[in-house]
Amino acid sequence: MHDIKKNATSTRNWWKQPFRMVQTNLRQPDALYDQHALAREARELGATALLYNIGGIFAFYPTKLELQAVNPLMKGDALGKAVEAAHAEGLALVGRFDMSKATKLAYDAHPEWFVHNRAGKALEYNGTYQACVNGGWYQDYAFRIIEEALGRYEVDGVFFNMFGYTNFNYSGEYFGICVCDACKRRFRAMYDRDLPAKEDFSDPAYADYLEFQDRTARELQGRIYDHIHEVARSVAMTGHRGKCDLIRMEVQRGVSRPQPEWPHQAGEQARWARAYAPDKNASATSANFVDFAWRFHSETAACHTLRMAQQLANGMTLDLYLLGVIEQDDNRPMAGVKELFHWHAGVEDEYRDLTSGAKIALYHSLKSARYTRRKSDGGRGDHIASLLSAGATPMRGYFRALLEDRLAFDFVCDEAVEGKASGPSGLDALSGYEALVLPSILCLSDEEAAILDAYVEGGGVLVVTGETGFFDARGETRLRSALASMPVNGVPKEHANMKGAYFRVSAEELPLPDSRLVMLDGRFWEADLKSGTETLMQLLPPQRFGPPELCFPDEESELPGVIIAPYGKGRVVWLPWQPELQYYRDSLPSHRTIMTDVIKRHISAPEVVVEGKGAIEVTVQCQPKGGTLIHIVNYTGQRNNLYEEPPELNGLRVGILGASGETMRLLRSGKTVILSAPDQDGRRWADLPAIGDFEAIVADSAT
């Protein structure tokens, strides 16, 4: 285990380098805890940053602001002692503000600052009141709290909890939207209409309301960011979208979420952060508890390790979220987290300034997630909801297929393409990717579509499924695809129920040995194809499936399941169905093969190939010194929502194109492996020793 010593260097730039944060969501009695002991315990755990309460609902310092309640159990100045203790241990102190709520003290003085529903009821929970984004608590008083706290204490960063709109309480009970006077005025001023009466697209104002929530929350976030840097210029602010110095998200489970478990939440968030802000450091704090109602029951160490391995493999750093102090009543995962933090401390230089080496990108569309269910006739979005459980998105189906086929891939997000994120925009956001996958990305703006067309015209491969591009940026139906590169005239005809249907596949078309049929369910689109297209597979329309004596094909068609068309120097591959949804639901290898083969056949060979049995994720990152950092993440300990220590994987071998060194270093095991001479394809191979939770492999460049 790496020896964690006190850091004598300045903590001011903690967020610009690989860090290890511990978030302590402090309870009122925790203000009495020995703050020097807490800082020492955080350092001994392996942390470089400690997240500690400042104020908002309750001040953990002696505030002079009359409407901010002081922690009634605090004696003296807990925050002041915590800042002093953290810096003495070489830790950055990141302050936690929670402006989302206030106590009865503020509510009684200004009830108009807080969320009220149509019944006139305030959103109250355990004596705290939900603040409205447009009310005076957020718009004015929060700035006074920030100015007081940051003007008094030398904290190194700030984090804001639960920023934005809330229409549920902690018990999950629906409350409804806020209809306070401030919300009414701002919505009327922006959209010249009243707030929606209900939260669905049958209300004409609902689409505007979704945009209203986003615009007002991000405007407030921007004002807060600017104010912080006026008061304390060197303090880093964490955030998500919008103005911030680093991205910080959260990985957690909820016991009420429909099964199956989505075990890739951490990797998904890491990919999004890199797509949205590749120039910023990022973390996603791993919640230690299983759900909000059981904040004192911990996840397993294997759960945290799998989450954090995904994060490291995709460009994030490490972050742990605890309720209370580091010593927990259920302390089982802490030894495992400590081991991982100490290991990371010993190799953190290998994780500086990484860039992705992936050639494939998966499109992440905020607008499609927001507006897909717009159609009030219960068609497109509702069909997805009925076909799969909540949370089963087309993107996640393709995510699984790529990951399980061991293909390195990133995200590209719509906001980056449109220049609304903090990194490269337009075609620059797509630079370096040979293939871009749009899995049922229904909503595209005209600007997005033009950039995607230019990408294909310049030589890129665009793989699209379903109705991609047949709706505008707000979910309204188009009369033709937004993409000029799509090999379709007009609007395809939808066949809504393919139960009992198949695709017939010839041996020469796709690598599906010993199988001439592929199952089709859900929807299929029949289109008038442009000239010059190549097609694969033939639709076998829904067949009789009972009684057995009548189960034989009695209807054929010439309709294809894959359409490939050139466009400029590139090409578009359209699958006029939704294999990603079927794969999410059914996990049939044939669907995965189709989804990945239509990519691989059109791009260059992957830089890294891993052979051998086992459920793994493979990622490739580039180090600034020229080396390649390869991660192999072991999923064999995860079975649906069970996370146990994974069995070791044996017999894996890795092949690398163009590797110039003679050996590779294995950071997790501390071993070195020898590379073979190049094979006929120029790939050099190495047999890997047993892999436990994950491995990080460094292939050094020639010097």
Rosetta blueprint (number, residue, H / E / L):
1 M L
2 H L
3 D L
4 I L
5 K L
6 K L
7 N L
8 A L
9 T L
10 S L
11 T L
12 R L
13 N L
14 W H
15 W H
16 K H
17 Q L
18 P L
19 F L
20 R E
21 M E
22 V E
23 Q E
24 T E
25 N E
26 L L
27 R L
28 Q H
29 P H
30 D H
31 A H
32 L H
33 Y L
34 D L
35 Q H
36 H H
37 A H
38 L H
39 A H
40 R H
41 E H
42 A H
43 R H
44 E H
45 L H
46 G L
47 A L
48 T L
49 A E
50 L E
51 L E
52 Y E
53 N E
54 I E
55 G E
56 G E
57 I L
58 F E
59 A E
60 F L
61 Y L
62 P L
63 T L
64 K L
65 L L
66 E L
67 L L
68 Q L
69 A E
70 V E
71 N L
72 P L
73 L L
74 M L
75 K L
76 G L
77 D L
78 A H
79 L H
80 G H
81 K H
82 A H
83 V H
84 E H
85 A H
86 A H
87 H H
88 A H
89 E L
90 G L
91 L L
92 A E
93 L E
94 V E
95 G E
96 R E
97 F E
98 D E
99 M L
100 S L
101 K E
102 A E
103 T E
104 K H
105 L H
106 A H
107 Y H
108 D H
109 A H
110 H L
111 P H
112 E H
113 W H
114 F E
115 V L
116 H E
117 N L
118 R L
119 A L
120 G L
121 K L
122 A E
123 L L
124 E E
125 Y E
126 N L
127 G L
128 T E
129 Y E
130 Q E
131 A E
132 C L
133 V L
134 N L
135 G L
136 G H
137 W H
138 Y H
139 Q H
140 D H
141 Y H
142 A H
143 F H
144 R H
145 I H
146 I H
147 E H
148 E H
149 A H
150 L H
151 G H
152 R H
153 Y L
154 E L
155 V L
156 D L
157 G E
158 V E
159 F E
160 F E
161 N L
162 M L
163 F L
164 G L
165 Y L
166 T L
167 N L
168 F E
169 N L
170 Y L
171 S L
172 G L
173 E L
174 Y E
175 F L
176 G L
177 I L
178 C L
179 V L
180 C L
181 D H
182 A H
183 C H
184 K H
185 R H
186 R H
187 F H
188 R H
189 A H
190 M H
191 Y H
192 D L
193 R L
194 D L
195 L L
196 P L
197 A L
198 K L
199 E L
200 D L
201 F L
202 S L
203 D L
204 P L
205 A L
206 Y H
207 A H
208 D H
209 Y H
210 L H
211 E H
212 F H
213 Q H
214 D H
215 R H
216 T H
217 A H
218 R H
219 E H
220 L H
221 Q H
222 G H
223 R H
224 I H
225 Y H
226 D H
227 H H
228 I H
229 H H
230 E H
231 V H
232 A L
233 R L
234 S L
235 V L
236 A E
237 M E
238 T E
239 G E
240 H L
241 R L
242 G L
243 K L
244 C L
245 D L
246 L E
247 I E
248 R E
249 M E
250 E E
251 V E
252 Q L
253 R L
254 G L
255 V L
256 S L
257 R L
258 P L
259 Q L
260 P L
261 E L
262 W L
263 P L
264 H L
265 Q H
266 A H
267 G H
268 E H
269 Q H
270 A H
271 R H
272 W H
273 A H
274 R H
275 A H
276 Y H
277 A L
278 P L
279 D L
280 K L
281 N L
282 A E
283 S E
284 A E
285 T E
286 S E
287 A E
288 N L
289 F E
290 V L
291 D L
292 F H
293 A H
294 W H
295 R L
296 F L
297 H L
298 S E
299 E L
300 T L
301 A H
302 A H
303 C H
304 H H
305 T H
306 L H
307 R H
308 M H
309 A H
310 Q H
311 Q H
312 L H
313 A H
314 N L
315 G L
316 M L
317 T E
318 L E
319 D E
320 L E
321 Y E
322 L E
323 L E
324 G L
325 V L
326 I L
327 E L
328 Q L
329 D L
330 D L
331 N L
332 R L
333 P L
334 M H
335 A H
336 G H
337 V H
338 K H
339 E H
340 L H
341 F H
342 H H
343 W H
344 H H
345 A H
346 G H
347 V H
348 E H
349 D H
350 E H
351 Y H
352 R L
353 D L
354 L L
355 T E
356 S E
357 G L
358 A L
359 K L
360 I E
361 A E
362 L E
363 Y E
364 H E
365 S L
366 L H
367 K H
368 S H
369 A H
370 R H
371 Y H
372 T H
373 R H
374 R H
375 K L
376 S L
377 D L
378 G L
379 G L
380 R H
381 G H
382 D H
383 H H
384 I H
385 A H
386 S H
387 L H
388 L L
389 S L
390 A L
391 G L
392 A L
393 T L
394 P H
395 M H
396 R H
397 G H
398 Y H
399 F H
400 R H
401 A H
402 L H
403 L H
404 E H
405 D L
406 R L
407 L L
408 A L
409 F E
410 D E
411 F E
412 V E
413 C E
414 D H
415 E H
416 A H
417 V H
418 E L
419 G L
420 K L
421 A L
422 S L
423 G L
424 P L
425 S L
426 G H
427 L H
428 D H
429 A H
430 L H
431 S L
432 G L
433 Y L
434 E L
435 A E
436 L E
437 V E
438 L E
439 P L
440 S L
441 I L
442 L L
443 C E
444 L L
445 S L
446 D H
447 E H
448 E H
449 A H
450 A H
451 I H
452 L H
453 D H
454 A H
455 Y H
456 V H
457 E H
458 G L
459 G L
460 G L
461 V E
462 L E
463 V E
464 V E
465 T E
466 G L
467 E L
468 T L
469 G L
470 F L
471 F E
472 D L
473 A L
474 R L
475 G L
476 E L
477 T E
478 R L
479 L L
480 R L
481 S L
482 A L
483 L L
484 A L
485 S L
486 M L
487 P L
488 V E
489 N E
490 G E
491 V E
492 P E
493 K E
494 E E
495 H E
496 A L
497 N L
498 M L
499 K L
500 G L
501 A E
502 Y E
503 F E
504 R E
505 V L
506 S L
507 A L
508 E L
509 E L
510 L L
511 P L
512 L L
513 P L
514 D L
515 S L
516 R L
517 L E
518 V E
519 M E
520 L E
521 D L
522 G L
523 R L
524 F E
525 W E
526 E E
527 A E
528 D E
529 L E
530 K L
531 S L
532 G L
533 T L
534 E E
535 T E
536 L E
537 M E
538 Q E
539 L E
540 L E
541 P L
542 P L
543 Q L
544 R L
545 F L
546 G L
547 P L
548 P H
549 E H
550 L H
551 C L
552 F L
553 P L
554 D L
555 E L
556 E L
557 S L
558 E L
559 L L
560 P E
561 G E
562 V E
563 I E
564 I E
565 A E
566 P E
567 Y E
568 G L
569 K L
570 G E
571 R E
572 V E
573 V E
574 W E
575 L E
576 P L
577 W L
578 Q L
579 P H
580 E H
581 L H
582 Q H
583 Y H
584 Y H
585 R H
586 D H
587 S L
588 L L
589 P H
590 S H
591 H H
592 R H
593 T H
594 I H
595 M H
596 T H
597 D H
598 V H
599 I H
600 K H
601 R L
602 H L
603 I L
604 S L
605 A L
606 P L
607 E L
608 V E
609 V E
610 V E
611 E E
612 G L
613 K L
614 G L
615 A L
616 I E
617 E E
618 V E
619 T E
620 V E
621 Q E
622 C E
623 Q L
624 P L
625 K L
626 G L
627 G L
628 T E
629 L E
630 I E
631 H E
632 I E
633 V E
634 N E
635 Y L
636 T L
637 G L
638 Q E
639 R E
640 N L
641 N L
642 L E
643 Y E
644 E L
645 E L
646 P L
647 P L
648 E L
649 L E
650 N L
651 G L
652 L L
653 R E
654 V E
655 G E
656 I E
657 L E
658 G L
659 A L
660 S L
661 G L
662 E L
663 T E
664 M E
665 R E
666 L E
667 L L
668 R L
669 S L
670 G L
671 K L
672 T E
673 V E
674 I E
675 L L
676 S L
677 A L
678 P L
679 D L
680 Q L
681 D L
682 G L
683 R E
684 R E
685 W E
686 A E
687 D E
688 L L
689 P L
690 A L
691 I E
692 G L
693 D L
694 F E
695 E E
696 A E
697 I E
698 V E
699 A E
700 D L
701 S L
702 A L
703 T L
